[in-house]
Amino acid sequence: MIKSAEIKGVDKVSKDFQRFLKACQNNPVILNAVGDRTVKYIRGSVRSAGRMDSDYKVGEVSPMWSNIRSHLAEHNTTHRTYLGDRIKDQTIESFTRKDGRDSHRYVYKYGRNKTNSVERQSTNKKSNLTFTGQLLDSMKFKIDSSLSRVKIYFEGMHTRYRNASGTEIGESRSNQDIANELNSNSKFHFLFVSGNLKNLLQSAVKAEMRRQLSNYKKFQRLFK
């Protein structure tokens, strides 16, 4: 007859593991991993115009803004992921700005050896919230270990655009204000955790917890 075996120390193991889980919740390494992946994922998904994650595909811009930005693109350094505007007979010309920075501008040709930068009609209303790239590049995160919290924020002021004469136009605003305004509009809402991002974060946290658990076990063995 097989005798029952008594397993000792289960309550101690349980308490140790509970302490480990609590420590993981406030672990800055894990919180930083969550923050870093969240910022990079949202930024990449929005700039891909939903190709990376369709949940982050934002709405179209108005025809008026589509036309305005096609004009502004001639006189401002645009981000490499700027979608551009589809305009008839459009070519891109590289040039060096007065401040020494390399940039590019759109040249519109009508007829033989003629250039007209006014009589054009933009037809591209797609948006990825990226023109000069300042807004999404300013997206950062900070952690609060005591509250096990990751906060997404936008730093700095948004540099104003320049017109044909090089004069800055529009009002000076912080990137945080612009982000808040966009995010309050359901058409351009982008500060949320999609299903795909949630799965990514869960996998990242599990992987980091496994690594932390391995280190925790090694640490425990030192005191046995």
Order of alpha helices (4+ residues) and beta strands (2+ residues): alpha-alpha-alpha-beta-beta-alpha-beta-beta-beta-beta-beta-beta-alpha-alpha
